[in-house]
Amino acid sequence: MSISVIVPVYLSAETLPELVRRVGGALDAVTDRYEMILVNDGSPDSSWEVIEREIVGRSWLRAINLMRNYGQHNALLAGIRAARHDVIVTIDDDLQHPPEEIHKLLARLDASTDVVYGTPLAMQHGVWRNMASRITKSALKGAMGAEIASRVNAFRAFRTKLRDGFVDYRSPFLSIDVLLTWSTTRFSTVEVAHSPRRIGQSNYTFRKLMTHALNMMTGFSTWPLQLASMIGFGFTLFGLGVLGYVIGRYLVLGYSVPGFPFLASIIAIFSGAQLFSIGIIGEYLARMHFRMMERPPYVVRSVMGVDRAVPDRPAGTQIEAGR
């Protein structure tokens, strides 16, 4: 089995040397054919300079430098398209996923499984981060249409062949986990350790996770549109009920419902429902607009590696020759 390890890099200059060392040791223990691809996602610190130092003398280490910050999943897509081996492993750059656990994912990747997620025994995050993660995974469940969405993690292993299912994907809004469902339904999980973050803070804030959840719901699922339809149908029934109440009151008591507050309340309820539904439709139109613009998910500034290979798919555009 040959392995490509993809790492999206952002604000991790301090953790990169240890990460490279530990990943190399972990891969040496399971195979003699492997590579590690570091994708610098427009990190404003000295991450790229650290990568340039670490790559010296390591023929198995490659790097891609993106033009700016595009997001974790976009950086992963750049690395996935550049992978050269049979199995891809994705891992974060903060060392919360111990590289020494990679062998557990590979062992579970058998003939009946195409994708394996490393599910932490205990999450080492704060209350708000854990809450936002649960909400995001609920949105991911609707987009993936699979129960395993509740156990999805950035620490994953899958067969490189799966990328053929999204080889021509061109959109700045993406989720690697959803794209994998375009190629397979054979998912599995394995329990792994999860270490506390020793350096810095997570780049995924509550707001960013909520934005990611919204992108998944409106970019890969029709569930919000179905919700808008259900709300419209529900309020239609409610309106018929109010009409029946007004007519019945007039027939029984001889006068209709008095007062402006009643009328204003009904108008406010229906207006709110209409604006909510229009807002959902607007989100879908915005995504259609960006896709029609054919805005790429990432643009490559430079690459480093033995063969100076760059992602050869049309979604990434090389601007500057490799070093």
C-alpha positions, 0 to 999 in steps of 0.5 A, a space after each residue: 500500500 502506498 500512501 499520500 498524507 495531505 496537510 492543510 497549513 495555516 498559522 502552524 509555523 511552530 508545529 510543522 517541524 514536529 509534525 513532519 518528523 512524526 508523520 515520517 516516522 509513522 509512515 516508515 512503520 507501515 510502508 516504504 512508498 509514501 509522500 507528504 504534501 503540505 498545502 500552505 493556505 495563505 498563512 500570514 506567519 512564517 509557515 512557508 519559510 518553515 516548509 522550505 527548510 523542512 523539505 531540504 533532504 526529504 525526497 518524500 516531502 512536497 509542498 504547494 503554496 496557494 495565492 491566498 487563504 481559501 479555506 481548509 477544504 479548498 486546500 485539501 482539494 489542491 493536495 488531493 489532486 496532486 496526490 500520487 499514491 493509492 491511499 490518501 490520508 488527511 490530517 490537521 497541522 495542529 498535532 491534535 490528531 497524533 500521526 502515530 494513529 494513522 496505522 489504525 485508519 489504514 488497517 480499517 481500510 479493507 475490501 468493504 470500505 473506501 473511506 475511514 474516519 478517525 473518531 476521537 475518544 474524547 474531544 479536546 475542544 471548548 463548549 462553544 466549539 463542540 456545540 458548533 461542531 455538532 450543528 455543523 455535523 447535523 448540516 453535514 448529515 443532510 448534505 451527505 445523506 448518511 448516518 456516519 456524518 455525525 462521526 466525520 472528522 478531518 482525520 480520514 483515509 480514503 482511496 485515491 480513486 475516489 477523486 475521479 468522482 469530483 475531478 471537474 468540480 469547480 466552485 469555491 464552496 466545497 466540502 471534501 466529505 460531501 464530495 466523497 459521497 459522490 464516489 462511494 457509500 462505503 464509509 467506516 470509522 475507527 476510534 483514535 486518540 485526540 490530543 489537547 492543542 498545545 500551541 495557538 488556538 483553533 482557526 475554526 471559530 463558532 462563526 466560521 463553523 456556522 458559515 461552513 454549515 450554511 454552505 453545506 446546506 445550501 451548496 449540497 442539499 435541497 433540504 432548506 428549499 424543502 423547509 421553505 416549502 413546508 413553512 409556506 404550506 404550514 402558513 397556508 393552513 394557518 391562514 385558512 384556519 384564521 379565515 374560518 375563525 373570522 367567518 365563524 365568529 361573524 356568523 355566530 356573534 354577528 361581528 368580526 374580530 375587532 382591532 388593529 393588533 390582530 390584523 397587524 400580528 397576522 400580517 407580521 407572521 406571514 411577512 416573516 415567513 415570506 422573507 425567510 423563504 425568499 432568503 433561502 432562495 436567495 442563498 441558492 441563487 448566490 451559489 448559482 451565480 458564483 458557479 456560473 462565474 467559474 470561480 476556482 476553488 484555489 490558485 497555486 502560487 508555487 510548488 516544491 518537491 522532487 518533480 515540482 509537480 502541481 495539481 494538473 486539474 482545471 480547477 487550480 491555476 498555476 501562476 508562478 513556476 516552482 522553485 
